[in-house]
Amino acid sequence: MELLYGQSGTHGQPNPLMSLLPLILIFVVFYFLLILPQQRRQKQHQQLLNSLKKGDRVITSSGIYGTIANVKDNIVSLVIADGVKIDIDKNHIVSKVGSTGEEK
């Protein structure tokens, strides 16, 4: 009866690499779809922060438009209206804005 159903006394062990293959493929997909693009965005944001200078028009993460009056280590002074100056954390600058209000 054992030969009829394909069962013999010796069972082959599955290849351990084949059992890990789906996990490896999932990690590779996550790396290329999630991790790598996030690292690129972080690098671009850091380049933006390093290039900030006096006179640049910027948008903050809270949606405030302003012109940079002073850049220190981690603090940026923004002029948001005539005679209104605020200090914000440099990391909360989202992007530079052109004179027409469009992103650069």
ChimeraX attribute file (.defattr): number of C-alpha atoms within 10 A of each C-alpha:
attribute: neighborCount
match mode: 1-to-1
recipient: residues
	/A:1	7
	/A:2	8
	/A:3	8
	/A:4	7
	/A:5	7
	/A:6	7
	/A:7	10
	/A:8	10
	/A:9	6
	/A:10	6
	/A:11	7
	/A:12	5
	/A:13	6
	/A:14	8
	/A:15	8
	/A:16	8
	/A:17	9
	/A:18	10
	/A:19	10
	/A:20	10
	/A:21	11
	/A:22	11
	/A:23	11
	/A:24	13
	/A:25	11
	/A:26	10
	/A:27	13
	/A:28	13
	/A:29	12
	/A:30	12
	/A:31	13
	/A:32	11
	/A:33	11
	/A:34	11
	/A:35	13
	/A:36	12
	/A:37	12
	/A:38	13
	/A:39	11
	/A:40	11
	/A:41	11
	/A:42	12
	/A:43	12
	/A:44	12
	/A:45	16
	/A:46	12
	/A:47	11
	/A:48	15
	/A:49	18
	/A:50	10
	/A:51	10
	/A:52	19
	/A:53	15
	/A:54	13
	/A:55	13
	/A:56	16
	/A:57	22
	/A:58	23
	/A:59	19
	/A:60	18
	/A:61	12
	/A:62	9
	/A:63	11
	/A:64	11
	/A:65	20
	/A:66	22
	/A:67	21
	/A:68	21
	/A:69	18
	/A:70	15
	/A:71	15
	/A:72	10
	/A:73	7
	/A:74	11
	/A:75	15
	/A:76	23
	/A:77	19
	/A:78	26
	/A:79	19
	/A:80	16
	/A:81	11
	/A:82	6
	/A:83	6
	/A:84	9
	/A:85	15
	/A:86	14
	/A:87	15
	/A:88	14
	/A:89	13
	/A:90	18
	/A:91	15
	/A:92	15
	/A:93	21
	/A:94	16
	/A:95	18
	/A:96	22
	/A:97	17
	/A:98	12
	/A:99	10
	/A:100	6
	/A:101	12
	/A:102	8
	/A:103	12
	/A:104	9
